[in-house]
Amino acid sequence: MTPVATYEHIIDELATKDYVVVDGLIEPKILFELKTELLKKHTEEELKRAEIGNGANSSINDLIRSDKISWIDTNSKVPCEQAYYQAVHAFYSYLNRACFTGISDFEFHYACYEKSTFYQKHIDRFKNDSNRKFSFITYLNDTWQQGDGGELKLHLDDEVIEVEPIFGKTVIFKSHLIEHEVVENHKQRFSVTGWLK
């Protein structure tokens, strides 16, 4: 599928279902390099416990969220991070032209869920900040198998969609609409997670 065809598929799915799961949006070479970078940060203990809330309302609550993250600089000089951001920018530029979404910014972080960690059901858009328009998750788990846990559950009005966190899969959904959760992991689970704003 060409990039334009992929973008059109994503737009159609977002328009009809408010979410999309797509393979191949980001080149595998970039993803392997991102995983290497994430593992390096993990080894060097650069991943920090993730917080809930934002600003003065942020806090660590392991009963709700127990992953670790490291924010990716929007002006990163790391080649794989630059390449990832270029791919993201190419997509949302097309989305803006096609749908007038007005996206002008983004933020992303590496995420690591260790064994027995999770993230309870939540909405990504903050009550005091409506900037997040689309949530954007790319998985880096090239050895994931059924039974490893860590699936993403999207809670829709009439059903629950379960997404396996398989390498190369990207999930995009409307940040203000879809409640979602990460079920408990049974092995390490890696992703790049962020928001289009």
C-alpha angles and dihedrals in degrees: 000000000000119000091253092050090049091049091049091050090051092049092049092050093047091049094051104030106017090235140058136195113204136174125214100020089127122042114253092233090060091047094051090050091048090052090051089051091048092049089050090054090047092052091047090048093240093136112098132200109271121242132217121227125018140261114350089353095060122114143153114255115170091188089067105027130012107169127114124229145185120201117232114227111241087222094047118160092202105114097223092047090049090049092049092050091048089055091048091048092050090054099047092043088058090044090053092050094046100039107018091235094156095222110169105156143032142189129203139178139185112250129202123187111193122206112299095015127126146161119235123228113293148143118250098218114085120232091234097040124049097180098107108092104163131020113219123194127177119188125222101186106123094168098045116137134179108278094037091101126208096115118163113236118203111200107211126179095264106017146017117242116206116206120196111223094234123163113271096017117127124196121198124181142158106276097212097047114043124070110207143170142193111232120221116292126227094194137015114301124196134194146149107237130184152130138254110224 
